[in-house]
Amino acid sequence: MATTTKQRLALAICDFLSTSLTDGTLSAEDKDSIDVAVNCIAESFKVDPSDPAALSAATGTQNLLQIYGVYEKLKSTTSTSSSSSSAKAAPSANNPASNKSPAAEQKAPTDAEKAQAEDLKAKGNRAMATKDYLTAIDFYTQALTLTPSNPIYLSNRAAAYSAARDHGSARTDAERAVALDPGYTKAWSRLGLARFALGDAKGSMEAYRQGIEHEGSGGSDAMRKGFETARRRVDELEAEAATADPSLNSPTTPGSRGGGGGGPDLASLASLLGGGAGGNREGGGGGGGMPDLGSIMSNPMFASMAQNLMSNPDMMQNLMSNPRLREMADRFSTGGGMPDLGSLMSDPNIADMARNMMGGGGSGGGAPGGNNNGGAGPGAGRGAGR
């Protein structure tokens, strides 16, 4: 007698296989294979498929095929019900302004709830006026609990988040607000500010551009200022990227000047100081004489080097610790004249030091009217408004 669930299931399988031979499901040619399968199952699970009492205890009044048919019907009904529930929940899940349960989203706020939410918004505005940003966030959140899809409340909370320096939350609220009402331009302004603060200058430009477009007539002064601030930052970042890419700054020919953000013209510097392989200028290094100091001091490249050197004590210390430069200084002080600076500049350490003293080389590192440390941020904030 089968005593476990698995043994009863094994008996039900044996009964199903044997019945499949008699009801026409399988042909007589399959009989030998089915008999082998039944014997193997019976032997493995220690059951007797020929015992009617054991079979009756295992399957009851229904055989395995009927039991499985009931299971399939239940499965089909459950799948249909789940699909219907998912379809009903999908609009709420996809609603970018939703942070509530589907039941809460489907319930429209009553007039009393709308009035209460307006009162909470007013309290939030008063908290913003006193710079109590966390309290303002709390009031706006309470208002959104009553009316979750209100773009004004979302935009106001975005402003409070930005003021509290939670720019990630500000961006989320502003994006939800513009999705709900693209024509509410304050939300675009607050989205531009949040993106700018998070380092997304291009995204900030796009938000302000959308705000200008929805405002019409070229946009408000605040929106245009925000756009220009973001645009300048984009230009600065592109210029910095170009300066950092050696392939964009390398001279195209040996000895050519580094322009447009390129490296310093070391060959020209060496020539100016009296060096170079064939330098026989009067007083040049080739002859061991003094360099032309008037020409040196009137050269803007050398002036930039001197300015950086005087403002950086560490650079001066590194300069004097270089053995080749110390040798040059000793030789000059004992009347030995200037060394061959063309050869001196071939030392990569000295060449790199010269580039550093000249500010990394060249002009064009920043955008006109901008700066390279993100200083445009406050302007964007004022342009955003509240």
C-alpha positions as CSV (number, residue, x, y, z in Angstrom):
1,M,0.0,0.0,0.0
2,A,1.3,3.4,-1.0
3,T,1.9,5.5,2.2
4,T,3.5,8.7,0.9
5,T,2.4,11.4,-1.5
6,K,5.1,10.6,-3.9
7,Q,4.2,6.9,-3.9
8,R,0.6,7.8,-4.6
9,L,1.6,10.1,-7.4
10,A,3.8,7.2,-8.9
11,L,0.7,4.9,-8.8
12,A,-1.3,7.6,-10.6
13,I,1.3,7.9,-13.3
14,C,1.4,4.2,-13.8
15,D,-2.4,4.1,-14.1
16,F,-2.3,7.0,-16.6
17,L,0.3,5.2,-18.8
18,S,-1.6,1.9,-18.7
19,T,-5.0,3.7,-19.5
20,S,-3.3,5.4,-22.4
21,L,-2.9,2.0,-24.1
22,T,-6.5,1.0,-23.6
23,D,-8.2,4.3,-24.5
24,G,-6.5,4.6,-27.9
25,T,-4.1,7.4,-26.9
26,L,-1.2,5.1,-27.7
27,S,-1.0,2.3,-30.3
28,A,-0.3,-1.4,-29.6
29,E,3.2,-0.9,-30.9
30,D,3.9,1.2,-27.8
31,K,2.8,-1.5,-25.3
32,D,6.3,-2.9,-24.7
33,S,7.7,0.6,-23.9
34,I,4.9,1.5,-21.6
35,D,5.1,-1.9,-19.7
36,V,8.9,-1.2,-19.2
37,A,8.2,2.3,-17.9
38,V,5.4,1.1,-15.5
39,N,7.6,-1.6,-14.2
40,C,10.5,0.8,-13.7
41,I,8.4,3.3,-11.8
42,A,6.8,0.6,-9.7
43,E,10.1,-0.9,-8.8
44,S,11.7,2.5,-8.0
45,F,8.9,3.7,-5.8
46,K,8.1,0.3,-4.3
47,V,4.4,0.4,-5.3
48,D,2.1,-2.2,-7.0
49,P,0.2,-0.8,-10.0
50,S,-1.9,-4.0,-10.2
51,D,-3.5,-3.4,-6.8
52,P,-6.9,-1.8,-7.4
53,A,-7.2,-0.8,-3.7
54,A,-3.9,1.1,-3.9
55,L,-4.9,2.8,-7.2
56,S,-8.2,3.9,-5.7
57,A,-6.5,5.3,-2.6
58,A,-4.0,7.2,-4.8
59,T,-6.4,8.8,-7.3
60,G,-9.9,8.6,-5.6
61,T,-12.8,9.0,-8.0
62,Q,-10.7,10.8,-10.7
63,N,-7.6,9.7,-12.6
64,L,-4.5,11.7,-13.1
65,L,-5.7,13.1,-16.5
66,Q,-8.9,14.5,-15.0
67,I,-7.0,16.0,-12.0
68,Y,-4.5,17.7,-14.3
69,G,-7.5,19.1,-16.4
70,V,-8.9,20.7,-13.3
71,Y,-5.5,22.3,-12.6
72,E,-5.2,23.7,-16.1
73,K,-8.6,25.4,-15.8
74,L,-7.7,26.9,-12.4
75,K,-4.4,28.1,-13.9
76,S,-6.2,29.7,-16.9
77,T,-8.6,31.5,-14.6
78,T,-5.8,32.8,-12.3
79,S,-3.8,34.1,-15.3
80,T,-6.8,36.0,-16.7
81,S,-7.5,37.6,-13.3
82,S,-3.8,38.6,-12.9
83,S,-3.7,40.2,-16.4
84,S,-6.9,42.2,-15.6
85,S,-5.4,43.4,-12.4
86,S,-2.1,44.4,-14.0
87,A,-4.0,46.3,-16.8
88,K,-5.9,48.3,-14.1
89,A,-2.7,49.0,-12.2
90,A,-0.7,50.0,-15.2
91,P,-1.9,53.6,-15.6
92,S,-1.0,54.4,-12.0
93,A,2.4,52.7,-12.3
94,N,3.3,54.6,-15.4
95,N,2.0,57.9,-14.2
96,P,5.2,59.9,-13.6
97,A,3.4,62.0,-11.0
98,S,2.4,59.0,-8.9
99,N,4.0,58.1,-5.6
100,K,0.8,56.7,-4.1
101,S,-1.0,53.4,-4.2
102,P,-3.3,52.6,-7.2
103,A,-6.4,53.0,-5.0
104,A,-5.3,56.4,-3.9
105,E,-4.5,57.5,-7.5
106,Q,-7.9,56.4,-8.7
107,K,-9.7,58.5,-6.0
108,A,-10.3,62.0,-7.1
109,P,-9.8,64.6,-4.3
110,T,-12.9,66.1,-2.9
111,D,-13.5,69.9,-2.7
112,A,-12.7,69.8,1.0
113,E,-9.4,68.0,0.3
114,K,-8.5,70.5,-2.4
115,A,-9.1,73.4,0.0
116,Q,-7.0,71.7,2.7
117,A,-4.2,71.2,0.2
118,E,-4.3,74.8,-0.8
119,D,-4.0,75.8,2.9
120,L,-1.0,73.5,3.3
121,K,0.6,75.0,0.2
122,A,0.2,78.5,1.6
123,K,1.9,77.3,4.8
124,G,4.7,75.9,2.7
125,N,5.1,79.2,0.9
126,R,5.3,81.0,4.2
127,A,8.0,78.6,5.4
128,M,9.9,79.2,2.2
129,A,9.8,82.9,2.8
130,T,11.5,82.4,6.2
131,K,14.0,80.0,4.6
132,D,12.6,77.1,6.7
133,Y,13.0,74.7,3.8
134,L,12.5,71.4,5.6
135,T,9.2,72.7,7.0
136,A,8.2,73.9,3.6
137,I,9.0,70.4,2.1
138,D,6.8,68.8,4.8
139,F,3.8,71.1,4.0
140,Y,4.1,70.6,0.3
141,T,4.3,66.8,0.9
142,Q,1.1,66.9,2.9
143,A,-0.6,68.8,0.1
144,L,0.6,66.3,-2.4
145,T,-0.9,63.5,-0.2
146,L,-4.3,65.0,-0.8
147,T,-3.7,65.9,-4.5
148,P,-0.8,63.8,-5.8
149,S,-1.1,65.0,-9.4
150,N,-0.9,68.8,-8.7
151,P,2.1,70.2,-10.8
152,I,2.2,73.4,-8.8
153,Y,2.7,71.6,-5.5
154,L,5.4,69.4,-7.1
155,S,7.1,72.5,-8.6
156,N,7.0,74.3,-5.2
157,R,8.5,71.2,-3.4
158,A,11.2,71.1,-6.1
159,A,12.1,74.7,-5.3
160,A,12.3,73.8,-1.6
161,Y,14.4,70.7,-2.3
162,S,16.8,72.9,-4.3
163,A,17.0,75.4,-1.5
164,A,17.8,72.6,0.9
165,R,20.5,71.4,-1.6
166,D,18.7,68.1,-2.3
167,H,19.0,68.6,-6.0
168,G,18.2,64.9,-6.9
169,S,14.8,65.1,-5.3
170,A,14.2,68.6,-6.9
171,R,14.9,67.1,-10.3
172,T,12.5,64.3,-9.7
173,D,9.7,66.6,-8.6
174,A,10.3,69.0,-11.4
175,E,10.3,66.3,-14.0
176,R,7.0,65.0,-12.7
177,A,5.6,68.5,-12.8
178,V,6.5,69.2,-16.4
179,A,5.1,65.7,-17.4
180,L,1.8,66.6,-15.8
181,D,1.6,70.2,-17.2
182,P,4.3,71.1,-19.8
183,G,2.8,74.6,-19.9
184,Y,3.6,75.3,-16.3
185,T,6.9,77.2,-17.0
186,K,8.1,77.5,-13.4
187,A,8.5,73.8,-13.3
188,W,10.9,74.0,-16.4
189,S,12.9,76.7,-14.6
190,R,13.2,74.6,-11.5
191,L,14.2,71.5,-13.6
192,G,16.9,73.6,-15.3
193,L,18.3,74.7,-11.9
194,A,18.3,71.2,-10.5
195,R,20.0,69.7,-13.5
196,F,22.6,72.4,-13.5
197,A,23.3,71.8,-9.8
198,L,23.8,68.1,-10.6
199,G,26.3,68.8,-13.3
200,D,24.0,68.2,-16.2
201,A,24.6,71.4,-18.1
202,K,23.2,70.2,-21.4
203,G,20.0,68.9,-19.6
204,S,19.7,72.2,-17.9
205,M,19.9,74.0,-21.3
206,E,17.2,71.8,-22.6
207,A,14.9,72.5,-19.6
208,Y,15.4,76.3,-19.9
209,R,14.8,76.0,-23.7
210,Q,11.5,74.3,-23.1
211,G,10.6,76.9,-20.6
212,I,11.3,79.7,-23.1
213,E,9.4,78.0,-25.8
214,H,6.3,77.5,-23.6
215,E,6.5,81.1,-22.3
216,G,6.5,82.5,-25.8
217,S,7.8,85.9,-27.0
218,G,11.4,84.9,-26.5
219,G,10.8,83.9,-22.8
220,S,11.2,85.9,-19.6
221,D,14.5,87.5,-18.5
222,A,15.0,84.9,-15.8
223,M,14.5,82.0,-18.2
224,R,16.9,83.5,-20.7
225,K,19.5,84.1,-18.1
226,G,19.2,80.5,-16.9
227,F,19.6,79.3,-20.5
228,E,22.7,81.4,-21.1
229,T,24.3,80.4,-17.8
230,A,23.8,76.7,-18.8
231,R,25.1,77.3,-22.3
232,R,28.3,79.0,-21.1
233,R,28.9,76.0,-18.8
234,V,28.5,73.7,-21.7
235,D,31.0,75.7,-23.7
236,E,33.4,75.7,-20.8
237,L,33.2,71.9,-20.4
238,E,33.7,71.4,-24.1
239,A,36.8,73.7,-24.0
240,E,38.2,71.8,-21.0
241,A,37.7,68.5,-22.8
242,A,39.5,69.8,-25.8
243,T,42.4,71.1,-23.7
244,A,42.6,67.8,-21.9
245,D,42.8,65.8,-25.1
246,P,46.4,65.8,-26.3
247,S,45.4,64.9,-29.8
248,L,43.6,68.2,-30.1
249,N,46.5,70.2,-28.8
250,S,49.6,68.7,-30.4
251,P,51.4,70.9,-32.9
252,T,51.1,69.7,-36.5
253,T,54.8,70.4,-37.3
254,P,57.9,70.3,-35.1
255,G,58.6,73.7,-33.6
256,S,55.2,75.1,-34.5
257,R,53.5,77.3,-31.9
258,G,50.8,75.8,-29.6
259,G,47.7,77.8,-30.4
260,G,44.1,77.5,-29.4
261,G,44.8,75.7,-26.1
262,G,48.0,73.9,-27.3
263,G,51.3,73.4,-25.5
264,P,54.0,76.1,-25.0
265,D,56.5,76.8,-27.8
266,L,59.5,75.3,-26.1
267,A,61.7,75.5,-29.1
268,S,61.0,79.3,-29.4
269,L,61.7,79.7,-25.7
270,A,65.1,78.0,-26.1
271,S,65.9,80.2,-29.0
272,L,64.9,83.3,-27.1
273,L,67.2,82.3,-24.2
274,G,70.1,81.9,-26.5
275,G,69.9,78.1,-27.0
276,G,69.4,75.9,-30.0
277,A,71.6,73.5,-31.9
278,G,72.9,76.2,-34.3
279,G,72.2,79.3,-32.3
280,N,74.9,81.9,-33.1
281,R,72.9,85.0,-32.2
282,E,74.9,87.7,-30.6
283,G,75.2,86.9,-26.9
284,G,73.5,83.5,-27.6
285,G,74.1,80.3,-25.6
286,G,76.1,78.8,-28.4
287,G,78.7,81.4,-27.8
288,G,78.4,81.3,-24.0
289,G,77.2,84.9,-23.7
290,M,74.2,86.5,-22.0
291,P,70.6,86.2,-23.4
292,D,68.7,89.2,-24.7
293,L,66.8,90.0,-21.4
294,G,64.8,92.8,-23.1
295,S,63.4,90.3,-25.6
296,I,62.8,87.8,-22.9
297,M,60.7,90.1,-20.6
298,S,58.7,91.4,-23.6
299,N,57.7,87.9,-24.6
300,P,54.2,87.1,-23.3
301,M,55.0,83.4,-22.9
302,F,58.0,84.1,-20.6
303,A,56.0,86.7,-18.7
304,S,53.2,84.0,-18.1
305,M,55.9,81.6,-16.9
306,A,57.4,84.2,-14.5
307,Q,54.0,85.1,-13.1
308,N,53.1,81.4,-12.4
309,L,56.5,80.8,-10.9
310,M,56.3,83.8,-8.5
311,S,52.8,82.7,-7.3
312,N,53.7,79.1,-6.6
313,P,56.5,78.4,-4.0
314,D,56.3,74.7,-4.6
315,M,57.0,75.1,-8.3
316,M,60.1,77.3,-7.4
317,Q,61.3,74.5,-5.1
318,N,60.9,71.9,-7.8
319,L,62.6,74.1,-10.3
320,M,65.7,74.6,-8.1
321,S,65.9,70.9,-7.2
322,N,66.3,69.9,-10.9
323,P,70.0,69.0,-11.3
324,R,70.3,70.3,-14.9
325,L,68.8,73.6,-13.9
326,R,71.1,73.9,-10.9
327,E,74.1,73.1,-13.2
328,M,72.9,75.9,-15.5
329,A,72.6,78.3,-12.6
330,D,76.1,77.4,-11.3
331,R,77.6,77.9,-14.8
332,F,75.9,81.2,-15.2
333,S,77.0,82.5,-11.8
334,T,80.7,81.6,-12.5
335,G,80.7,83.4,-15.8
336,G,80.4,80.3,-18.0
337,G,77.5,81.8,-19.9
338,M,74.2,80.1,-20.8
339,P,74.0,76.4,-21.7
340,D,72.4,75.1,-24.9
341,L,68.8,75.4,-24.0
342,G,67.7,73.5,-27.1
343,S,69.3,70.5,-25.5
344,L,68.0,71.5,-22.1
345,M,64.4,71.6,-23.3
346,S,64.7,68.0,-24.6
347,D,64.7,66.8,-21.0
348,P,61.0,65.7,-20.5
349,N,61.0,66.7,-16.8
350,I,62.1,70.3,-17.7
351,A,59.8,70.5,-20.6
352,D,56.8,69.4,-18.4
353,M,57.9,71.9,-15.7
354,A,57.9,74.7,-18.4
355,R,54.4,73.8,-19.5
356,N,53.2,73.9,-15.9
357,M,54.9,77.3,-15.3
358,M,53.1,78.6,-18.4
359,G,49.7,77.6,-17.1
360,G,49.3,74.3,-19.1
361,G,49.8,76.1,-22.4
362,G,47.9,78.5,-24.5
363,S,44.7,80.4,-24.3
364,G,41.2,79.3,-25.1
365,G,40.6,77.2,-21.9
366,G,37.4,78.8,-21.0
367,A,34.3,80.3,-22.6
368,P,34.1,84.0,-23.0
369,G,32.4,85.6,-20.0
370,G,32.4,82.3,-18.1
371,N,34.7,80.5,-15.6
372,N,36.1,77.1,-15.2
373,N,34.9,76.2,-11.8
374,G,31.2,76.2,-12.2
375,G,30.7,79.8,-11.0
376,A,27.7,80.2,-13.2
377,G,25.6,78.3,-10.7
378,P,24.3,81.2,-8.7
379,G,23.2,83.0,-11.8
380,A,21.2,80.0,-12.8
381,G,19.6,79.9,-9.4
382,R,18.5,83.5,-9.5
383,G,17.2,83.0,-13.0
384,A,15.1,80.1,-11.9
385,G,13.1,81.9,-9.3
386,R,10.4,80.3,-7.1
